[in-house]
Each structure stands twice: as C-alpha cells, then as structure tokens.
C-alpha cells in the first residue's frame, strides 16, 4: 500500500522483499525485486540474495539462461568482485552443455577485465580461474600406462600453456599475497621461471608497495571514505593507467553511490580520456539511476549520447525521463530544458526554409515555456526563469538563424510583459538584436519605450538613445530624444531626492530613538546610584555636602579602572556588564557604610566573588538562556552536567540585587568532559532551551561564531513551515518517516522554548529528501497546510555602510536576487540568532565582552568625565 502511494520509497522496497522472503512467497518476491531493480540500482548484498534464490530454483536449461541474464544485470549496477566470482562459479555448473567451457572462460576473462586489478580482492578470481583450468588439465591426462596420441599430446601442451599464461599474467599485477602466488608457480612449474616474468613480478611488487598506504588508509577509515578514495584516485591519475583509474573510481562509487560529484568526475574522465561508447554511456546511465535528482548528471548524459551519435528517439526518451526525475529546484528544470533545446538546435539545417527538425525545435521551445509556466510554477511557486532566458534564446534563433524578426519581436514583447520592462539590460538585449537583424525604426521605438520604463539604470538607456539619434536620426528625431530623456531624468532625480529624504528622515528617527534610550539608561543608572548613596550614608543637607561627595569620588576611583589600563575609566553601564558576565570578577569596592548595608540586604550575601581564569577556557563551557527564576542553579546544573564528566566548579552570574541572570560558567576537571558537555546544547531545562557554548574570549577571537547550524543549501534536509504549535517531534516524525529514514528532527523555538511552527527534518540522503518534498508539500497536519522545501537559508546579511542606507532602491541591479529570484526556500529560514545586528552596543556573547564602538568614541562631554560631585549637583537640581 505504501509503494502504491510512493514507488520511490527505497526502504519500503527492502521491507517488502524481506517479508516476502520470510513468508516463502517466491513469485511475489521475484516481482518485488524486479520492480525495485527497475527504479534503483541494487547493492551487492541484495543482488547476491536474489541470485542465490534464483540459483536454487533453476533446474532446467531454460531457467539457467534466466539466471545468466540476471547475472548480466547484476554486474552492470556496480563493480563487485563477489558477484563476478559467483557468476564464474555458477557458469562452471553448465560446463556440460554445448560450448560450456568457452562460456566459462569468457566469463572469467570479463571478470578479470573488470576486477582482476583489485589489489585486495583480485587474487581470488585469478586462483578460481587457475583451478578451473587445472581441472580441465586433469580430465585431459591419459590413463596410466597408456601412450597419448599426438592429438592428446597437443591438447595437454595447449592446456599447460594456458595455466602458465595465467600465472605470468597474475604475477605482473600488484596484488596482495603475490609472494605466495610466486612460490606456488615455482612449485607447479617444471621449467625455470622466465626472466621476463621475474622482471614483471619485481616491478609489480614495487607498484604494490606504492599502493599499500592507500589500501591501508581505506581499511582503517570509516564510511564514506571519500577523502581516502580521492587520494587514491589522484595517485592513479598520476600513474596514468586507465584500467586502474577506472577500477578505483568504481570501488569508490560502490561505497558512495549517492555522491553526485563523484559520478560527475568519473563521467568527465570517461568522456575526455577513454571515449569508449559502451563504457561511457553505461556509466552515465548508472549515474542518473543512482542520483536522479541531480540535473547536472542528466545534462552530461544527454551530451554524451549526442557525442556518440545515439539515435534521436532514444535521446528524446531520456529527456522525458529526466523531466520526471523529481528535481529539487525550479532552476534545474530550466537547465535541463535548455540542454535539450541546444541539442535540437544543433540538429537543424538552417539553410533550408523549413524542415521537420526546425518544426520540432519550435514546438519544443513552446512546450518548454508552457511547462515552466504550468508544472514548475505550481510546484515551486516560482518559474525558475524570471529573466525568460529560454524565450530570449528562442527569439535569437528566430532572428539570427531563421530571419524571422516578426516572431522575435513577439517573443520579446512577451518577455517584457512578464515584469522585465523595468530592467535596462533586457531592453539593451532587444536593442542589440534589432540593430543586428532588424531596422532603425524598431530600434528607435524600443529605446523610447526603454527610457520610459527602465527604473534601475535609466541614464544608460538615455545615453544609448542619444547615441543612436546622433548617428542616424534627423533633427526632429534628435529634439524628440533630448526632450524625452531630459523629462525622464528629471523625474528620476526627483524620485531619488524623495527617497534620499525619506531614508534620511528614517535614519534621523532611529538616531533620536537611540539617543533617547541612551539618556533613559543613563538617568536610570544615576538615580539608582543616588538612591543607594542616600540609603547607605545618611548625609546632612548642609554646606559640607560637596566635600563628602568629593571624598567618595576619591575612594571609588581605583575600582573604576579597566583591567590592565591604569588610566582608562569605565562607565557605570560597562562596569555592570563586565561584572555580571565574569561572575562579579571585578575589583571589590571599599567597605563604605552604604556598601555594607547593601550587602546585608541582598539574598546572596555569602556568594564568593570568583575571578574567571581565562587559562581554563578549554575545560569551561558557557551556559545561557536559563530561567531567571531558577533556584539553586549550582545544584541543578551540577546534576545535569555530571553526566559529561567530573565538575570542578559552577559559577552562576547574579545581578547587583542578588537575582540569577540566566547564565553561568561550568568548569570541568578534563577537557574531554567540556567537549562532551557541548552536546547538551538546546536541551530543555525548566521549559527553556539551554544554550551551551565553548568559553571563548571574543576579544582575542573576534571571528569566533557560536552558531552551529548550516546556512547553506542542504539537499538532504527539509525546511517545514506552517506547522501547528501543538505538533510534537514524535508526531512530525510519524509523518516524515513514510518517505525515508529520518536522521534528525529539530523543531524551531524562541528563546523561551515556545514553538514557532517551523522545523528542520534531516534524511539519510538527497533522494529521500527530494521525494519527501514532492509528497509532503501542501499536506494538512492538524488542519494546518504545511509548506515543505529543501533547506536553503539565505546568506547572513552584512551590516550596511552609511552610504548604502541612503542609496535609492531602484539603483540596486536585478542580479542581486540571483538566478532563482526570491524563491520559497529563501524565505523565513534564517534562524533568529543570525538576524541580530552586529554593531550598536557592547554585547556579551559566550561570556566575553566585546568593546563597543560607542564606548571607545566618547566625546569629552559624555558622562564618562563627570565626577561624582557633578552627578550629585545634577540630581539635587532635579
């Protein structure tokens, strides 16, 4: 039932085959395997299980032929030594049939060509081949005491030469345990080993020593071993043996069949170096069967088929398969259509006025435009071709190759009506086409429309129009052009001035708001400090008040200095930030009566002020986003983090009032425990996701980024929006696992742990993710229609320069949006942590204070230079 809904569910095929095999349903089992093999290449294990089951049931010669056909299909999916060995051994069972011996030898020779150079597994095939030939030799021996006839003697000599040849061929190839093979040959041969064979053997031994490091690296590496295989490929490429290069590529692909880049590099090598038609086309076919969602592999396949002169019908069928492959981006469909249209254009003989190929090309162009409009826009909510490149190319073909400017003008008119009339480059493309293949009147008409419509670079099209009239126009044409361009540029300048004023006003409002917030904070701090002073020190309102303030200023001066800076004074706000982040690590104030009373009034009177030791950053993690209402954070966090290793100390950070500020430092005994603690990041503690980060000094490492989620295209991961807030991780997993193996699900929450209706779902591979997009997009979950797309968050925005703020909007070139425009996969996918502004105030991140530009650029009139006496006067006046 699941496969009837989604035939591309790989794991569902496996489950069905496993169940049918257990139940002994042989007919249904064969049918299930057949369907799976039509959709996917099968792994070595699946093929071996299938072949063994068929071998058990094959008794008659007709059934044996079907097993042979099955073996032929199996060896085409991947290069597997075990399957070739099984094939050769099975063929020995048919040695009694007509031509049986020659068939066995043919299969063995093909197997040696395919995997005989395999350093670690090739020896088994050579030995099996020799055993077979030795068995033939035994049957050819004459009976004891009899004299062999000349025919028998010739047959014996011929068979002995075959075995000699096999030994010599094997000893010339670098294989593991080749020393044992050499010793076996010495023992078997009655004649001394020829010098040529010994020379080739020693050369192969040297080659084996060079290969061993790469084989050992593969043996010790963990899957997928891509780096190790790439190093091996590079080594063989330098050596230059095509057979060995091909084999190591095949070995890498057998273990990494879902890596499109690896297939692309392999196919490129075959296309440019070997150029063997059967080999090249087979490799391209296997590539698109393994990674059907990768448009680049389909394009290379179409080019290879054209290059090797495959018939047109076959190429067209392959293109239709590509359209149904389920690409994951709208632009992929534009690329595959463009590749096919290029192929059709190369088939046309444009010296003829009309031909079958030309009509097919025109109908294909029309179908491509309609397909992008109907199929692609409905699925992706975007055309994938906002610049109408396919229609542009169609217009160029009609104008340049078919001399049909009327059709070209119709196409360009259609292009402009699709929202492209405001772009200068589109008008200039059309203008250049008219200049080359049209007439001056249409050029002038196009430029007049361009001046009127263009909003990004109107000056440029105005200049082109004036240049045209200067060279070819009459005085009346010149006057009309000058008037039109002047009017247009006047309107443009007026619009730009208004836009600049608007931007300036907005900027001024933001500055005023920032100044108001700054003043409010400063007044709050001043009033807070004055209140503390009045409570702690009951001064008399008499003439010596100013002197008392002066004494306090003198006593407090040392405590307001930066670390390591004897002259620089800290603002009160900066001091509080520094003290809070470092666990009150700043120098202590003198014990004034006011301070003593304040300490007595706090609930954290006995908390020791522990200095943060930056030398222990490697064994310390910074924990934030904890609940402010957490009681006894040391106890709760110690229970939580002891699972990672022995905790040396937990230092929570408290405010001046003694309330917990929601973050702390956790110091471990060992660095390994601190690294393991990072795995607790985003763990929910008292209803909030806890953030766990390395303890990094941002002053020393300003480029350090805490955020660990990817912000690039991840083809194996989905972004889901529109989820109900009540949807749990388990409920979402039940929906997603029907389309593949779900590795991880992350529900996006705010800092308080509340769901935002968004989620990221990671599948095992790109194929499962692409199928999940097809099936889940628009699905209803708890009466909410969800949207599903491949995860592709936009790049992090850089802070704009002041000049850029005032730039007019229409001055931004269209290309800023990229080839895809503003697609669905680029909206609302940037995590909030990446959207924070990076400038205005000094911000604490990972427990380290970043120097604020505002702090470093204080003017002399700022509160920084005011004394405590000045603050007192200002407060008393109010």
N, C-alpha and C positions, 0 to 999 in steps of 0.2 A: 504493500500500500504506500509506503514511503517513497519507493522508487517510481511509482506511477506519478507521484507529485513532483519529485526532483530526481531525474535519471542520473544526475551528475554527483550524487552523494556517494563518494568513494567508500567511506566506512560502512555505509549501509549495504553496499555490494559485498563487502567482506563478511559482514554478519550473516547475510543470506546464504552465501556459499558455505560458511562454517556450519550453519544449522542444517542445510540440506545434506551435507556430508555426514553429519552425525546421524541423521534420520535414514540414510541409505537411499535417498531419492535420486537415483543416478541420472534419469532422464532430465528431471528438473535441474539437477546440479550442472549437467552439461550445458543446458540452455542458459543458466545464470552466469556461468563462466564465459560463455560465448558473448553475451550482452556486455559484460564488463570489459572484455578484451576489445570490443568494437569502440568503446568510449575512452579507455585508458590503456597505456602500456602496462603490462603486468610485471611484477617483481620476480626475481629469481625463485623465491620460495613458492609463490602462487603457481608459477609455471611448473615447477618440479612436482608439486602435489597433483596438479591436473594431469601431467604426463604419466605419473605413476598409476593414477586411477585408470587412465585410458589403456595403459600397457596391460594391466591386469585383465581388462575386458576384451582385449584384442586377441582373437584366436585364429581367425581366418585371414587369408592373404588380403582381402579387400579391407578388412578392419586395420591390418598392419599399414596399409597405404594411408589411411586416415591419420594414423599416429605419426607417420613420416611427415605429412602435411602440417600436423600440429607442431612437430619439432621445428619445421622450417619457419613457422610463425614465431615460435619462441625465441629463436636465435636472432631475430630481427629487432626485437624490442631493446635488449641490452646485450653487451658482450659479456657473457658469463661462462667461465671455464667449466663449471659444474654441469651446465646444460649441454655444452658441446661434448663433454665426456660421456654423459648419459646417452646422448644421441648416437655417438660412435659405438658404444657398447650394445645399445639396442639393435643397431644395424647388423652387428655380428650374428644376432639370432636369425637373420634372414640370409645367411651365407649359402644355404642350400638351394635357394631359388636361382633362377637363371640370371647371370650377371651379378650374383650376390657379392662375390669377392671384390669385383671392381667398384661396386657401390660402397662397400665398407672403406676401401682405400680412398675413394673420392671424398667421403665424409671426413675421414681422418685428415686428409690434406687441407680441406677447407677449415677444419678446426685448428690446425697448426698455423694457417694463414691468419686466422682471427685472434687466437690467444697463445700461439706457440712461443711468443716472445715474452709472455707474462713471467716476470722474474721469480715470483713466489709460487705460482700455480701451474706454470707451463710444463714442468718436469713430468707431472702425472700423465699428460696427454702423450708425450714422447714415449714414455715407458709403456703405456697401453698400446700404442701403435706398434712398438717393437715386439711386444708379447703376441700380438695378432700375427705378425709376420713370422715369428718363431714357431707359432702353432702351424702355420702353413708349411713351414720347412719340415716339421716333424712328420706331417702327412705325406710329404714328397720323398721321404727316405725309403730306399728299397728294403725289402725283407732281409733279415740276417742270413748270410751265406749266399745270397743271390748276387749276380753281376748286373749292375744297372745298364740299361740300354743307353745309346747315345742321346736319345730324347730325354730320358730321365736325368742323365748326367748334365745336360744343358739346363734343364729346369732347376736342378739343385744349385748349379753355379749362379743362375739368374736370381734365385731366392736368397742365396748367401750375399750377393752383391746388394740386394735391396736392404738387407739388415746392416751391412757395412755402411751403406749410404746414410741410413737413418742415424747411426752412431756419429758419423762425421758431421752431419748437419746439426745434430743436437750439441755437439761439443764446440761448435763455432758460435754458440749463442750464450750470453751471460744469464745463467740460471742458478738458483740456489742448489747446493749439494752437487754441483757439477763435477767435483773431485771424485765422488762416488761413481758417477757415470763413466768417468775416465778409467777408473780402476776396473769397472765391470767390462769395459771394452777391451782392456788389456787381457783380462782373463778369458773373455769369449773368443777373441781373435787368435787364430793360429799363426798368422803372419804379424811381423812387427808393424806398429802404427806408423803410417807415412809421415814424413817431415812436415808436409803441408798441413795435415790435421793437427799435429803438435803445435805448430805455429799459430794456427787459428784458435786452438784451445787456450794458449797462453794470452793471446790478445783478448779473448772473451773473459778470461779471469781478471785482467786489468780493468776491463769495462765493468765487470761485476763489482769490483772494489769502489768504483766511482758511483755506482747505483745504490750500494748498500746504505749510505747515510739517508738517502731519500726513502728507501723502503723501511728503514728503522724508524724514521720520523712518522711515516704513515702508520706503522704498527703501534707506536706509543701515543698517537694523537687521538683526541676524542672527535666524534662526529660533529660537524660535517667534513672536517679535514681540508677545507678549501685552500687555506694558505699552504699547507704541505703539498697538496696536489699541484697548485700553481707553481711552486718552486720546482717540482719535478718536471712539469711541462716546460718551464723556462730552460731547465738543464737539457732536456731532449731537443728543444728547438735549436739550441746552440750546436748540439751534435749533428742535427740535420737529417736523421734517418726518418723518412716519412712513416714507415711502418711502426716504429717505436713511438713516434709522436702521436699517431692515431690511437695506439693502444693505451697510452697513459691518459689521453683525453677520454677514451671510452671507460676506463676504470674510474676516473673522476665523476663522470656522468652517471654511472651505475649507482653511486652513493649520493649524488647531488642532482637528481633528475629534475628537481623543481627550481633550479637556479638558471633563469633566462640568460644572464650574462655569460655563463659558461657555455651554453649551447651556441650563443652568438659568436663567441671567439672560435669555437670548434668549426662552425659552419664557414666562418670567414677564412680559416686556414684551408679547409677543403676547397672552397671556391677559388682561392688565389693560388694555391700550391698544387694540389693533386689534380683537380679538374676532371675527375673521373665521373661520368654522368650518373651511373647507377649508385655509386658511393655517395655522391653529393646529394642527390635527390632523396635517397633513403635517410640520410642524416637530417635534412631539412624536415622531412615528414615526421620523423621521431621527435624533433624539437617542438613542433606545433602540437603534437599529441600530448607531450609532457607539460607544456606551458601554453595552453591555448589562449590565455588572457593577455599575452604579450604581443602587441601589434607588430613590433619590430621583427619578430621571427617570421610572421606571416608575410611581411613585405619582402624579406630576404628570400623566402621560399618562392614567391611569385617571380622575382628577378632571376632566380636560379633556373626555374622552369623555362622562362623565356630565353635565357642564355643557352640552354641545352636544347632549344627548339622543340619543346613539348607541344603537342597539338593544342589548338585554341580551345577546343571543347573541354579538355582536361584542366587548363588554366582557369577557365570560367567557373568550372565546378569547384575548384579550390578556393576561388574568391568568394563564392557563396558560402562555403564552409567557414571562411574567415568572418563573414558578417554575422554568423550565428555562434561565434566563439564566446561571446559574452565579455567584451572589453570593459574596463573599469573606468574609463574616462571618455567624455564626449569627443575630445580631440583625437582619440585613437581611431574613431570611425572616419574622421576627415582624412587622416593619414592613409588608411587602407584604401579608401575610395580614390585618393589622389594617385596612389601607386598603380591601381588598376586602370585608371584613366590614362596615365602615362603609357602603360603597355598598349592600350587600344589605339592611342595616338600614333605610336611607332608602327602600327600595322597598316596605317592608311597611306595610300599613294595619292598625294595631293595634286599631282599633275593632272589627274582626271577630275572632271567637274563633279561627278557623282559616282559613288561606289557603295558596295554593301558594307565595307569596313567603315566608311565615313558615316553612314546612317547609324551603324551600331555605336559609334563613338558619340554622336549627338544624342541618341536615346539614353546612353549611359550617363552623360552629363545631366540630362533632365531627371533621370531616376535618382542620381546622387543628390541633387538639390532637394527633390521631394523626400528622399529617405532621411536626410538630415533634419528637414522640417518636421516630418511626422514622427518617425521612430525615435530619433536621438533626442529631440526636444521634449517629447513626452516622458522619456525615461530619466533624463538628467536635468530637466528644467533649463537647459541651455543648448544652443545649437552646436557649440564646439567650433563653429566657423563664423565668428562675429564679423570678420573682415571680408567674408564671402570670397575666399581665395579660389574655391572651385569655380564659382561663376566668373571671377576675373580671368582664370586660365581659359575657360570656355570662350570668353569674349576675345582673348588674344588669338586663340586658334581660328575663330571665325574671321577675325580681321586680317591676320598675317598670312594664314595658310589657305583660307577659303575665299579671301577677298570679299567678304560679306559684312561690310561695315554697318548695314542696317540692323542685322541681328546683334552685332557687337554693341550698338547703341542701345538697343532694347535691354540687353543684359546689364549694361552699366546703369541704365535708368532704374532697373530693379534693385541693383546693388545700393544705389543712393537712397532709395525709399526704405531700406532696412536699417536706417539710423546712421549711415556713413557719410551723409552730406555735410556734417559739421567738421570733418577732418580734411585738412589741406592735402595730405599725401594721397588721399583717394581721388580728389579732383585732378591732381597733377598726373596720376597714373593714367586717368582717362584722357587728359590733355595730350600726353606724350603719344598715346595710341592714335588719337586723331591727327596729330602732327605727322605721324609716320604713314598712316593709311587712310586718313580722311581728308577734309578740306578746311580751309581757313575759316569759313563761316561757322562751322560747327565748333572749331577751336575757340573762336571769339564768344560764341554762345555759352560754351562750357565755363570759360573763365569769368564771364559776367555772373553766372549762377554761383560760381565758387566764391567770388568776392562777397556776394550777398549772404551765403550760407555758412562759410567757414568760421569757426569760433576758436580754434586752437592757434593757428598761425595766419591770421588774415593779411598781415604785411607781406608775407611771402607770395600769396596768390595775387595780391595787388601789383607787386613788382613784376610778376610774370605777365600779367595783362598789359601793363605799360610797355614792357619789352616787345610784346607781340605787335602792339599798335605802332611803336616806334619804327619797327622794321617793315611791316606790311600794311598798316592802316592808313586811311585818309585823314585829313584834318578833322573832319566831323567825328570819325572813329576815335581819334586821339582826345578830342574835347570830351566826348561822352565817357571815355575811360577815366580821364582825370577827375571829372566831376563825381563819377561813381565811387572811385577809390577814396577821394577826399571825404565824401559823405560817410562812407563806411568806416574809415579810420577815425573820424571824429566821434562817431557813435561808440566805437571800440574804446577809445581813450576815455570817454565819459563813463562807460561801464567799468573800466578798470579803476578810475578815480573813486567811483562809488564803492567798489569792492574794497579798495585800499582803506577808505574812510571807515567802512564797516569793520574791517579787520582791526584797524587802529582803535576804534571805539571798544570793540570786544577785548582787545589786549589791555586797554586802559582800565576797563571794568575789572578785569582779572587782577591787575596790579593793585587797584584800590581795595578789592576784597582781601587780597593777600596782606596789604598793609594794615587793614582793619583787624584781621585775625592776629597779626603780629602784635599790634598795640594791645589788643584784648589779652593776649597771653602775658605780655609784659606787665600790664596793670594787675592782672591776677596774681602774678608772682610777687609784685611789690606789696600788694595788700596782704598776701599770705605771710610774707616775711615780717611786715609791720605788726600783724596780729600776734605772731609768735613772740616778737620782742616785747609787746605790751603785756602779754601773759607772763613771760619768764622774768621780766625785770620791771618792777613797778616804779617807774621813774616819776619824779616830781616835775610838774609843769612850771619850772622856774627858769632863771636866766642861764643856769649851767647846763641846760639840756643839750645844747650843741656840743659842749665838751664831752659829755658822756657818749654821744654818737661817735665822736672822733676817737674815743678810746676803743670802742667796739670795732671800728674800722681797722685800727692798728692791730688789734688782737686777731682779727679774722683774715688779715692779708695773706699769711703763708698758706692757708688752706685753700685758696682760690687759684693756685698755680697749676699749669699743665705739668704732667709728668715729664721730667727731663727738660723743662723750659722754665728757667728761673724768673723770667720777666713777663711772660705772657699770662694774662688773667683770663679766667673762664667766665662766660656769662652764667647766670644762675640756671637758665634752662639747660645749657650744655652740661653743666656740672651734674644736674639731676639725672640726665640721660646717662652720663658716664657712670655715675654711681649705681644706678639701677641695673644696667647691663652687666657690670662687673661684680655684681653681688656685694654692693657697698664697699668696693675695694679702694675708694679714695681715702685720702688722709683724714683722720678724725679731727673734729673741731675741738677747740679748747673747752673745758668744762665750765662754761658760764652757767649762772643760775638758770637762765632760760633754757639752755640745753638740758640741764639736769631734770627740770620739770617736764620737758617734752619727752625725754626718755622714760620717765616714770609713767607717763600717760599712754605709752604705746603697749600693744599686746605682745610685741616681740622684743622685750627689753633684754632678754638673755641671749639673743642671737649673736654669735661672734661674727665679726667683720673679717671674712676670709679673703685675702688677696687672690686674684686669679693668676695662676702661674702659666704664662704662655708657653713655657718649655714642656708642659704636659698636654698640649693640644692634641697630640697623637692618641692619647689614651682618654680623651674627653669628647663628649658629644653635647651639642646644644639642643635643648628640648623646648619647644614653644607651642603656642596655641592651646595651652592648658586652661581649664576653667579657673576663673578668678576666685570662685567660691570653694576651691579645693582646700580641705582641712588636712593638716599634717602631710604636706606634699612629700616630705622626705621619706616617710614611712611607705606611702602608697607607691611612689616611684621606685623605691628600693626593691619592693616585692616584684614589681614589673620587670626591672632591668637585671635582676639577679639571674634570670634565665639565660642571659647572654654571657655572664662571667662574674667574677668577684668585683663588687662595687667598693671603691676606695672612699668615695665621698660624694654626697649630693648637696649642691649649693643652690637652693631656691632664691629668687630675687624678690625682695619686698619693697614696697613704696615707703615714703617717709612716715606714713601713718601706720605702717606695720601690716598692710594688706598684701596678699600674694599678687604678683604682677603677671602670672601666667607663663613664666618661663624660668628655666634653671639650667645649671651645668651638672652633668653626671660624669664623674671621673672613675675610671676602672683601673684595675691593677695591671692589665695587659692590653696591648694594642689590638689583639685579635678580638677581644670582647667588645671593644669600641666599634670595630668594623661590623661585628655581628649585630650590635645594637641598632645600626642604621636600617636593618631590616624591619624594625618596629615602626618605621615612618608611616604615617597616616592611620595607625592603629587607634581605634575609638576608645577614649578614656573619659568616663563620665559624660558621655553624649557628644564629645567633640573629637575630631581627628587630631591626634598628636603629631606634631612635626618634629622629626629627629634629623639633625644635620651635623656634618663634621664641624669641629670647632676650629675655624679658620680666621686668622687675623686679616680683615679686609683692607687694613692699611698697608700690609705687606703683600697681599694678594688681591689687588683690586679687580682682577678679571675673573675671580672665582664665582661660579654660579652654583647655587644650591639646587635649582630646579632640575629634576632628572627625567622628566617626560619629554619624549621626542616632539619636535615641532616641524618635522619634515614628512613627506609622503611616505606612509607605511601601508603597502599594498596588502599585507596580511591582517590589518587591523581596521575595524569599522568604527565610525562615529555615529551614534544613535541619538536623535533628539526627539522631543515631543512625548517623552515617557511620563506616565502619571507619577506624582511624587510618592505614591504609596507602593510603587513597584520595588520589590526586593531583588537582591542579587541572584537568589535562587530562582525566582520567577523568570527573570530575564534569561538566565542560563537555560531553563527549560525551553524557551522559545528559540534560542540561538543554536543549541546543540543538535537540532534536527538537520542542520545544514553543514555540519562538520565538527571536528574536535575543537572545543573551546579551551584555550590555554589559560586565559585570564579575562576577568571582567572587572572594570573599575567604574563605579557609579560616581559621578562628579557631584561634590557637595561644596557648600560655602564654608567659611572658617568655623561656623558654629556646628557643622556636621549635618546641616539640613540639605536634603536632596534638591537638585536643580533641574531634574527631568532630563539629564544628559548622561551618556555612558560611552565608554570605550570597550570594545569587545575584540580580543585577540584570538585569531585562529592559527592552526598549525602552519598553513601555507596560503599563498595568494589565490590558489584555485578555489579553496573553500570560501575564502572571504568574498571573492567575486560572485560566486553562486549565491551566497547569503544576501548580497546586495540585491540581486535580481528578485529573490523570493520574499525578502522582508520589507523592502521599501514600500511604504503605504499600508503596512499591516496594522490592524487595530488591536491594541493592547489595553484592556480595561476601558473601553470606549474612547481611547486616545489613538489617533492616527499618528504613527511614528514615521520619521524620516531616517533613512539609512544611507550612508555614503562611506567611501574609503577615507580613512583618517588622513587629512592633509591640512593641518593648521597653517595659517599664513605666517610669514616670517615676522619676527619681532620688529616692531617699528622703532626706528632710531629717533632720538629727540630732535625736533626740528630746530633749525637755526632761526634767529630772529628775522633774518631777511626772508626766509621761506614762509613765515607766518603771514607776511603782508603780500605775498605773491598772488595775483589774480587766479581764480580757479581755472579759467579757460586756457591758461598758459601751460597747463600740465599736458604733455603729449599722451595720446591714446595708448601708446605701448606700455604705459605704466601698469596696466592691468594684466599684461602677459597674454599668452596665446589663448587661455581659457576664459578670459573675462572674469566676472565675479560669479563663479560657479557655486553651487550649494556646498561643495566640500570645503569652500574657503570662508564660510560664514559662521560666526559664533563658535569657533572651535579653538580659539586661543584661551588657555587657562588664565584665570584672573591674575595669577602670580606674575604672568608675563606682561600684563597690561599696566602695571604700576608705572608711574612716572619716575624717571631715574634722577631728576635733578633736585627740586627745590630745597628741602631741609635735610639736615643730617639725620640719617635713618639707621636704626640698628638692625643688622642682619647677621644671623649666626652669632649674636652676642658681641659683635665688634662694631665700634662707632666709626662711621665714615665722616670725614671732615666736610662740613657744609660750606658751599661757596659763600653763603650769606655770612657765615661766621668769619671767614677769612678776609672778607672785604668790607668790614665795618668802617664807617666814617668816624671822624673824631666826635661828631655829635651824638653818636649812638650811646645807649645806656652803659656800654662797657666801661667808659672812662668816668662815669659818675661815682662819687664816693657815697658811703652810707649816710653821711650828713646831708648830702644833696637829696637822697631819697627821702629822708625824714622831713626836710623842708617841703618837698613837693607833696607829701602825704598830708602834712598838717595844714597846708593851704587848702587842700580839698576838703 
